[in-house]
Amino acid sequence: MPDIVFEITKHFGVLSEEKSGWRKELNLVSWNNRAPKLDIRDWSPDHEKMGKGVTLTKEEAQKLQNLLQEAIQTLGQG
């Protein structure tokens, strides 16, 4: 399996942290020297290991933001 090349170009924040130190983060990440995308995934404390995650273009993130706002409003009505 070929090596995955990545560079975290901007760290936006931590969504949660496990007792083990692994953190679910929102970052801007360049994968395999491609244009950076928004990325949500679990990272080890040293950022050497990562869990499964999701990458989003700006357009996908904007759509997700709208869907999350609708979903949160629905949850608030319950």
C-alpha distance (Angstrom), angle and dihedral (degrees) to the residues before:
residue distance angle dihedral
M1 . . .
P2 3.81 . .
D3 3.78 119.8 .
I4 3.79 116.8 -97.2
V5 3.78 112.1 -129.1
F6 3.79 115.6 -152.7
E7 3.76 139.3 166.1
I8 3.78 124.9 -168.1
T9 3.79 100.1 -141.5
K10 3.82 96.4 178.2
H11 3.81 133.2 11.9
F12 3.81 113.2 -149.1
G13 3.79 101.5 176.7
V14 3.79 152.9 -63.1
L15 3.81 119.4 -83.8
S16 3.81 95.7 -172.6
E17 3.80 142.4 -17.4
E18 3.80 130.6 -143.3
K19 3.81 125.1 -143.7
S20 3.82 87.0 -109.0
G21 3.80 89.4 63.4
W22 3.80 95.3 -108.8
R23 3.80 110.8 137.9
K24 3.78 133.7 -159.4
E25 3.80 103.4 -134.2
L26 3.78 141.3 -177.8
N27 3.80 109.3 -137.4
L28 3.77 141.3 155.6
V29 3.81 104.0 -117.7
S30 3.79 133.8 -175.6
W31 3.81 109.8 -149.3
N32 3.82 118.6 -159.3
N33 3.81 92.1 -12.1
R34 3.81 92.9 -58.7
A35 3.80 127.7 132.7
P36 3.83 110.9 -65.8
K37 3.80 119.2 -100.5
L38 3.78 133.4 -170.0
D39 3.78 108.5 -91.7
I40 3.81 133.2 -166.4
R41 3.80 115.8 -170.3
D42 3.80 146.1 120.3
W43 3.80 116.6 -86.0
S44 3.78 131.8 -169.7
P45 3.82 114.6 -119.3
D46 3.84 91.7 -98.7
H47 3.84 94.2 43.0
E48 3.82 89.5 -123.9
K49 3.83 93.4 114.9
M50 3.77 129.6 41.3
G51 3.77 138.9 -172.8
K52 3.76 128.8 -139.2
G53 3.75 114.0 -65.1
V54 3.75 146.3 156.3
T55 3.80 130.0 -100.2
L56 3.78 121.3 -155.1
T57 3.77 135.6 -168.2
K58 3.80 116.9 -135.7
E59 3.82 89.6 -99.8
E60 3.81 92.7 50.1
A61 3.82 90.6 48.1
Q62 3.81 91.1 51.7
K63 3.80 91.1 50.6
L64 3.81 90.4 47.0
Q65 3.81 89.7 50.7
N66 3.81 90.3 54.9
L67 3.81 92.6 46.5
L68 3.82 91.5 48.2
Q69 3.81 91.4 50.8
E70 3.82 89.6 53.1
A71 3.80 92.2 45.6
I72 3.82 93.0 48.9
Q73 3.80 90.8 50.0
T74 3.81 89.4 51.4
L75 3.81 91.0 50.4
G76 3.80 90.0 50.6
Q77 3.81 90.8 56.4
G78 3.80 93.3 59.0
